[in-house]
Structure formats: C-alpha cells, structure tokens
Amino acid sequence: MGHSDGSVGSRDREWEMADAEVQVRRARIEEIRPLAGEYKREQESTSDAVPDPALPQGGIFWLATDADGTPLGYAAGTLRATGCTIGPVFTRRAARRRGVGHSLLAAIQEWAEDTRVPVVEISVAAPNQDGQRFLESLGYEPRRVLMSLTPSSAKGR
C-alpha cells in the first residue's frame, strides 16, 4: 500500500530487470491514467478487436519508467481468488523493443510468487500475433479461448 507521500512500501519495491534502463514498480491509478489514455487511443485507431479495459475496475497497476522516471509503459491486472488476470500490457511506441514488456511481466511474476498468487493469466487480443509470440517466448501458454459477440445495437456507436 502506498504512503501518504506517494512512495510505495518495501513490499512494493522497484524491480530493476535485465535492461538496466527499465525500472518497474507498483503504481497508483493516477500515475497510469495518461498511459491508459494512450493505450485506448491506439486500440481505437488500430484494432477491430475488443481491447482490454484500459483501467480495469478494482485493478492493480505496474508502471515501467526509464532511469529519468519517464513513463515507458504499464500493466493492469485484476486480482481474484483463483489468480491474477493481467491486461492490458502497454508500451509506448517509442519504447518498444527495449525490454519494457519483459520487465513488466518479470516484475508481475516476481510479485505473484512473493504474494503466493496461484496463477497469472494475460489477456491478449486474438489478432495480436506478435503479442502472443512474445508471451509464448516468456513461457506463457494458451489455456482458454474467450469468445465475444458485439450486439448489433452497440456496433453503430
């Protein structure tokens, strides 16, 4: 839990991953909002798939920054008794291919192990083949397929 000065407790320490320029820590929703807006705009302009909510209700958040504290990306998750569902995992275009996604997921996995979360699931859009290959390269594997239907009344909105 965060302190009144905005810092995070020792349990929510900063993670420094293989790419020393990327630092990941737990974050408050206020810190994530600007990145969530970027994610939402990108999804609306590039995808026909139904994106993950940019800020899931009751969400927990991680923020990736560079050494200067500039936000590079974020991940949002929803904690349940059966595990944690992560989605979205978003990296700013200019920061892609710099280890941001890997750093976010490594920090989440470490957090899950430390807090004894039984399973971490990650949501990725079906058409996002790059995202699926990336997750598979980190050891994630498909367990379910989520099917959706957009009611015709909502398609015109």
Secondary structure by P-SEA (a helix, b strand, c coil): cccccccccccccccccccccbbbbbbccccaaaaaaaaaaaaaacccccccccccccccbbbbbccccccccbbbbbbcccbbbbccccccccccccaaaaaaaaaaaaaaaaacccbbbbbbcccaaaaaaaaaaacccccbbbbbbcccccccc
